[in-house]
Amino acid sequence: MDAPELPRTARGPFANILVAVDGSEHARGAVRVAARLGRALGAQLMLLTVYDAPSEALGEPNYSRALTEALEGAQRVLADALRAALDAGGPEPRTEYLAGEPAATIVSAAKAGGYDLVVVGSRGRSGLAAALLGSVSSTVAAHAGRPVLVVGAEA
């Protein structure tokens, strides 16, 4: 089933931009670039962070405590990204947090939301795991099925 088409209010092909954030400096660079691009194109921005949901096997009250910590962390990441977008002069972005594996969740959200462009940082917080398993940005670029802009921290 195809995602519903979002209204095209922007000038050009990028009316709806998904920006994946994880709290890293590279993600803040991605937000700044996306905000400037959004302003120039009149595009809508969606800031998305993906959190690691705790296992229900933790039992109560540990599960609830771990879930609360994960959600609070996701909200902090989004608040920081929102400030960065507004400080860069971008349009007021929408925000969303989803549980899951970052690359697959970002790709799924991009497809389901009908986004025209995905913006990601070139490196996130995952460090050695990214080096061994492949980076989120390269996986998103390979599987998103739409243009992906990969941004470094200096942006």
QUIDAZI-V703967 format. One record per residue. N is the residue number from 1. RES is the residue in one letter. SS is DSSP state (helix for helix, strand for strand, loop for the rest). D_FIRST is the distance of its C-alpha to the first C-alpha in whole Angstrom. Layout:
BEGIN
[[N,RES,SS,D_FIRST] [N,RES,SS,D_FIRST]]
END
This chain:
BEGIN
[[1,M,loop,0] [2,D,loop,4] [3,A,loop,7] [4,P,loop,9] [5,E,loop,12] [6,L,loop,15] [7,P,loop,18] [8,R,loop,21] [9,T,loop,24] [10,A,loop,25] [11,R,loop,27] [12,G,loop,26] [13,P,loop,22] [14,F,loop,22] [15,A,loop,21] [16,N,strand,20] [17,I,strand,21] [18,L,strand,20] [19,V,strand,23] [20,A,strand,24] [21,V,loop,27] [22,D,loop,29] [23,G,loop,32] [24,S,loop,34] [25,E,helix,36] [26,H,helix,33] [27,A,helix,31] [28,R,helix,33] [29,G,helix,34] [30,A,helix,30] [31,V,helix,30] [32,R,helix,33] [33,V,helix,32] [34,A,helix,28] [35,A,helix,30] [36,R,helix,32] [37,L,helix,30] [38,G,helix,28] [39,R,helix,31] [40,A,helix,32] [41,L,helix,29] [42,G,loop,28] [43,A,loop,25] [44,Q,strand,23] [45,L,strand,24] [46,M,strand,22] [47,L,strand,24] [48,L,strand,22] [49,T,strand,24] [50,V,strand,23] [51,Y,strand,26] [52,D,loop,27] [53,A,loop,27] [54,P,loop,30] [55,S,loop,30] [56,E,helix,31] [57,A,helix,33] [58,L,helix,36] [59,G,loop,36] [60,E,loop,38] [61,P,loop,39] [62,N,helix,38] [63,Y,helix,34] [64,S,helix,34] [65,R,helix,37] [66,A,helix,34] [67,L,helix,31] [68,T,helix,33] [69,E,helix,34] [70,A,helix,31] [71,L,helix,30] [72,E,helix,33] [73,G,helix,33] [74,A,helix,29] [75,Q,helix,30] [76,R,helix,33] [77,V,helix,31] [78,L,helix,29] [79,A,helix,33] [80,D,helix,34] [81,A,helix,31] [82,L,helix,31] [83,R,helix,35] [84,A,helix,35] [85,A,helix,32] [86,L,helix,34] [87,D,helix,38] [88,A,loop,36] [89,G,loop,36] [90,G,loop,32] [91,P,loop,30] [92,E,loop,30] [93,P,loop,27] [94,R,strand,24] [95,T,strand,24] [96,E,strand,22] [97,Y,strand,23] [98,L,strand,21] [99,A,strand,22] [100,G,loop,21] [101,E,loop,22] [102,P,helix,23] [103,A,helix,21] [104,A,helix,18] [105,T,helix,17] [106,I,helix,18] [107,V,helix,16] [108,S,helix,13] [109,A,helix,14] [110,A,helix,14] [111,K,helix,11] [112,A,helix,9] [113,G,loop,12] [114,G,loop,12] [115,Y,loop,15] [116,D,loop,17] [117,L,strand,20] [118,V,strand,20] [119,V,strand,24] [120,V,strand,26] [121,G,strand,29] [122,S,loop,31] [123,R,loop,32] [124,G,loop,31] [125,R,loop,33] [126,S,loop,33] [127,G,loop,36] [128,L,helix,37] [129,A,helix,33] [130,A,helix,32] [131,A,helix,34] [132,L,helix,34] [133,L,helix,30] [134,G,loop,29] [135,S,loop,28] [136,V,helix,25] [137,S,helix,26] [138,S,helix,26] [139,T,helix,23] [140,V,helix,21] [141,A,helix,22] [142,A,helix,21] [143,H,helix,17] [144,A,loop,16] [145,G,loop,15] [146,R,loop,17] [147,P,strand,21] [148,V,strand,22] [149,L,strand,26] [150,V,strand,28] [151,V,strand,31] [152,G,loop,34] [153,A,loop,36] [154,E,loop,39] [155,A,loop,36]]
END
